[in-house]
Amino acid sequence: MQSPLFAHNDQQTQERWSLQNKQMLRVAMEGHDDILARKGTMVAYQGLVEFDAEYRSNNQSRARAYTGEGLDLMRCHGQGTVFFANLAQHIHLVEVEQDGLTVDSSYVLAMDSSLHHEVIAVDSLYGISGSGKYQLNITGRGKVALMTSGAPLMMQVTPDKYVNCDADAIVAWSTGLRVQMQAQTHSSGVWRRRGSTGEGWELSFMGSGFALVQPSELLPPQNAQIGQGVAAQFGMGQHGARGQNQGNVWS
C-alpha cells in the first residue's frame, strides 16, 4: 500500500514529552512517573499501558461542585508510548517551575503526576459579590500540556508594561503575577458596558511573567459557549458569576 499518509508516522524522539504534530501529544512512559490526562483523550498507545480514573479528594470535590472549576483526570502508567488529543485543539508544552502556572481547567490536556493543582478565585476590582473568575493553580516541577483553539499569543508582562486580556480569551498566566478582574465601564454602573462594543470583563496583569491568550473567546468545542448563565449575559468569563468567596483558595 502506498499513500502520502505514511509521511505521518510516529515521530521518534528521546524526549519524554513531545508533539507528534500541532494537535497530538506523544508521551513516553518507560522508566518515568505516571501521567495525569484529561479523561477520554487517549487516541492511541503502544506497549503495556493502563488507564485508571484519578481519585478526587473531598476538598477537590467540594471545590468542583461550588465553582465548576476542576479536572476530570485519568492516571496513565506502564511501559509504552501514549498519544493524546482533544477535538483537534492545538497543543503546547509548558515547563512548570517554582513560579507556578494559573490556567483555566478547560485548556489542560495532561500533566506530570508530581504536580499539585488547586482551585483559586481571581478577585473583581469592584468587589462585586459573584463576579470573580475561578482558575486552577498548578505548582511544583514538571510538564503540562495546554490546549488552545488555534495558534495563541504569548504576552510578556513587565513592571513597566501591564497587560489586559479578555476574560474569555485568556488561557493561562504566571502565578506570580498580580491579577485583577475589571469591567469596561464609563459610569458607576458596573454592569453597564461601553455602548454596544460587546466587550465585557477583562483581566489586568501586573508584575513580571507571561499571559497566554488564544485567538477565540470560546471554550474548547466540547462546551463551546461564552460563559454560563449570568456570566454569558455580562461576558465575565467561564465561571464569572459563580460564588461569593473571592480570594479563597481551595486545597
N, C-alpha and C positions, 0 to 999 in steps of 0.2 A: 504494500500500500504506500502511496506517495501523496503528500499533501503539505501545503505551507503550514498546516497546524503543527507539524513536527518541529518547527522553529521555536515552539513554546514549551520545550522540555523543561524538566526540573532543573533549576539553576543550582549548580554545585558550588558550595562555599564552605569555608572553615568557620564562619560566623554562626553563633547560635541563633540569633535573630537576624533575619534578612527579608527582603521583599522579593517574592517571585516575580511580581510586576506591581504596578501602581495600586492595584486593587486586591492583591492577595499576599498574605503574610506567610512566611516559612519559618518554622521553629524546629531546631534540632534538640531532641530530648536526651540523648545519650550522656550519662555522667553529670547531669545537671539537676537542679531543684525542679519541683513541679511548676507548671504554668497554670494561671487562672485566666480563663477566657469567657467571654460572653456566651451564655447558653445557646446552643444551636448554630454556632458559627464555624464549626469544623466542616470543611468541604472535602478533605481527603487526608489520608495518612499512610505511612509506610512503617512496617515493623510491628512491635508489640506495645501498643499504647492503650491505656484505659482511661475512661472518662467517668467522673463521678460528680454528682451535684455537690456544690460547695455549701458547707454549713454556714448559716447566718445566725449570729449571736442575738440574744434578746434585745440588746441596745440597738443593733443594726436593724432588727425587725421593727422596733418602735420608731426609729428614725425614718425608715422607709414608709411606714403607714402614715406618719404625721406629715412628712414633707413631700413624699412622692419621689424623692431622690435616693438612689442606691443602685447596686449592681446585682443582677441575676447571673451568677457565675457557675462554671463547671471547673473541676480540677482535672488537669491532664497530667498523667505520669506514665513512665515506662521507658522503653528503648525504641527510638524511631524518629521519624520526621512528620510533623503535623502542619497542614495548610489551613489557614483561617481566612474567611472573607465574610462580608456582610452587605448584601444588596449592592455590590459593585461600588461601595464607598471607597474614596481614596484613603490610603493607609500611610501613616507616618510614625517613625520610631523616635521615642524621646528617652534620653537617659536621665532618670530622676536621681538627684544628688541631695545634699544637705538642705538646700533651699526649698525643696518640695515643689509639687505641682498641684494646682487647683483646676478642676475640669468638670464640665457637665457630664454626668454619667452616661448620657445618650451617645457620647462620642468615644467611649472606651471599648476597645476590641479585646485586648489581652494585656496581662502584666505578669511580672515575676511574682511568685507566691511569697517572697520575702518582704514585699512592700505592704505597708499598712494604709488603710483608707477609712475615712470617717466623714460624716455629713457635717457641713458648716453652713452658716447663713451669712449672706452679704447684707450689710445694713443699708437702709434707704437714707439718703441725705436729709430727707424731711422728717424722718422718724415716724412715718405713717404706719399704723398697725396693718400688717399683712402685705406690705409692699416690698419685702425682702426677696432675695433670689437665693435658693439653696444650691449648693455645689458639693462636689467631692474633693476632699483634701487628701492627696497621696504623698506619703513620706517614706523615707528610707533610701536604700540604694538599689537600683535595678532598672529594667526596661519597661516601658509602657507603649503599647501600640494604640494610637489615636486614629479616628476616622473623621473625614470631612466630606462635604458634598462639593467636589471639585477641588482645584488647587488653591490652597489657603494663602493668607498673607501673614507673615511674621513681623510684628511691630515691636521695635525696641523702645523701652521706657527708660528714661534717664531723669535725674533730679531736675534738670532744666528743660525737659520735654515731656509733658504729660500726654497721655493717650486716652481717647474716649472711643468706646465701641458700642454698637447696638447690642442690647441685652439678648436679642435673639440670634445674633451672628457670632458672638464670642464663643470660642471652643474651650480655651484653656489659658492660664497665665501663671507666672511665677508666684508661689505662695507668699514670698516676702514683700510683694507689692502692697501698698495701701490702696484700698478699693472703696469707692462709694457709688451707690446707685442713685441716679438723679433723673429727673424728667425735664424735657424741653418745654418750658412754660414761659409765659410772658406776664403772668399776674400771680396773685396769691392763691388762685385756684389751681392747685397742683394737678388735679385730674383733667384740667383743660389744656389741650395741646395747642401748638402754634399753628393756627389755621387748619388747613387740610393737607399738611405735608406727609402725613402717615407715619411720622417719626414719634416714638413714644419714649420708653425708658432706655437709659444707656448706663454703662459702667465707666467710671472715671478711674484711671490707674496712675499712681504716683510712686516714685522711688526708682529702683534700678532692677530691671528684669525684662521680660517679654510678654506680649499678649498675642495669642494666635486667633485669627479671625478667618471664617470660611466665607466663600462668595455666595452665601444663601442665608436667608432668615428663616429657613425651615429646618425642622429636626430631621434626622435620618428617615428614609422613606417609610420604615415600619410604623412611624407615628408622625407623618409629615403634616404638621399644623403649627401655626404660630401661637404658642402659649396654650393654656387650657382655661376654660371658664372665664372668670373675670379678667384673668391675665390676657386672654385673647382680645378682649374688648379694649384694654388700655395698653397693649403692647409692652408688657412688663417682663417678658422672658418666660421660660417654660413653667417655672413654679413661682412666679412673682406674686400671686395673690394668696399664697398658702402660708398659714402660721402667723403668730404674733410674737414669737420669741426671737427677735432679731439679735444676732451676735452670739447666740447659743452655739455650742459645739457638742455634737453627739458623738459618743465614743463607745 
